């Protein structure tokens, strides 16, 4: 029995796949939170928020920025207090900042020349965009996030204005 093929296995990509799967799960829960808030379902929003928090998103996960974490926690507090309008408003603020951070990270990775890191950053941006808007971003949507001037003076469809 030969074991020669084992040395060629890239374990780092296997770990990235596991992480991506976790991120996809978090994106799905984030989408549920968005829908619940949109539909005025505080019980559903609370359940989704708790699931997202339990997934590690707010401690070691994608919400690793203190400002994002504070905005995310404000959404949870609003939901717990039964303040739907404020939860919706705070969620919009959180989403704007999340997509801004994602786009800035993609720009950094692109400029660094690290193709794998750029592809991962782009996948994160696309996943978060889907979680926020419930649709896959078009190339135009992504360009408007990364470079608002690419929309010929139009406001990006996401409402996010990012300076590259």
Phi, psi and omega in degrees: 000128183264141177245014184301325182291339183295324183295341181269359180288131179265098183290334179294325179286330176295319178294321179296322178296319178296316180295318179298320178299318177297317178297321178297321177297318178295321176298319178298317179293320177300322177296320177298320177297314177304310182297317180298315178295317179301321183271003179073022182265087182295324179296316177294322178294319180296317179298313180295319179298316179297319178296317180295318177297316181293338181286354181091004183300323186268352181252302183242357186271217188288345178264061184268358179269129182302323179294314177299317181299317179297318179294319178297315179295327177297321177300313180299318179295318178299316180297314181299325179279355180076020183262085184300311183300318180290324177298318179296316180295314180294327178293322177297318177298314178301313182299317180300313181292321179299311180293325176299311179298317178301314182295318179297321177296317178299320178297313179302315182293321178299312182294333180287340181084003179275097186299317180296317179294322177296315179299320178294316179297321178293320177297321178295315179300315180296318180295317179291324177299315178298318180298323181282314189252350178073020178212154177285131181290143173279169175301324178295318177300315181295318178299320181292332176287318185278323183218091183303334180291345181286353181265013178055045177085355179278152175285135178303146182299339181275346184079005180263126179247106186248131177267120181284000000 
